[in-house]
Amino acid sequence: MEIDVKRLSTNSGQGTVAFKNEKRIELQGLMRVKARKEIVEPQMLLLEQWITLEEEYSTSLSETSKALLNASLRLPLDVDIKVETKELGEVLAVASKSMEGIVQSIGHFLPKTQEIESLLSELARISSREKVSVEDCGVALLKTHSSHV
């Protein structure tokens, strides 16, 4: 951050007022950036957790599909096929329970992601308005500066 030494050394009230206004506006802009950062940073951790969970889910689903495919390839293809229904039922029950666990984990994060999506949308709207406001302040500063010169 550069400080305009000419403005500081001027005894004219107008130069000092303009400098103070400029710094006040700059401080307000920095405070807005800080506020946005405080909103977004905690949400980023949740998004990173979501990515990890999604990768684990994808890996688990892929491994389950491979296991089912491998099991189906080992099935005998002759006419007299016999299946241990009890054993098959147990395997399907275990697979179903593991899928339920995955669904519950995803269901746990879903409200958080919806909230994050809503907050990010609101943040984008606020950021857009702040950008317009900062541009308007810049124009006002230029007009003020040119009227004092």
Contacts in CASP RR format, 6 or more apart in sequence:
PFRMAT RR
TARGET T0000
AUTHOR 0000-0000-0000
METHOD contacts of the structure
MODEL  1
MEIDVKRLSTNSGQGTVAFKNEKRIELQGLMRVKARKEIVEPQMLLLEQW
ITLEEEYSTSLSETSKALLNASLRLPLDVDIKVETKELGEVLAVASKSME
GIVQSIGHFLPKTQEIESLLSELARISSREKVSVEDCGVALLKTHSSHV
4 19 0 8 1.000
7 15 0 8 1.000
7 16 0 8 1.000
7 18 0 8 1.000
7 19 0 8 1.000
8 19 0 8 1.000
10 16 0 8 1.000
14 148 0 8 1.000
15 148 0 8 1.000
18 141 0 8 1.000
18 144 0 8 1.000
18 145 0 8 1.000
18 148 0 8 1.000
21 141 0 8 1.000
21 144 0 8 1.000
22 141 0 8 1.000
25 137 0 8 1.000
25 138 0 8 1.000
25 141 0 8 1.000
29 130 0 8 1.000
29 134 0 8 1.000
32 130 0 8 1.000
36 123 0 8 1.000
36 126 0 8 1.000
36 127 0 8 1.000
39 119 0 8 1.000
39 123 0 8 1.000
40 120 0 8 1.000
40 123 0 8 1.000
43 116 0 8 1.000
43 119 0 8 1.000
43 120 0 8 1.000
46 109 0 8 1.000
46 112 0 8 1.000
46 113 0 8 1.000
46 116 0 8 1.000
47 113 0 8 1.000
47 116 0 8 1.000
49 109 0 8 1.000
50 109 0 8 1.000
50 112 0 8 1.000
50 113 0 8 1.000
53 105 0 8 1.000
53 106 0 8 1.000
53 109 0 8 1.000
57 102 0 8 1.000
57 105 0 8 1.000
57 106 0 8 1.000
60 98 0 8 1.000
60 102 0 8 1.000
61 102 0 8 1.000
64 95 0 8 1.000
64 98 0 8 1.000
64 99 0 8 1.000
75 81 0 8 1.000
END
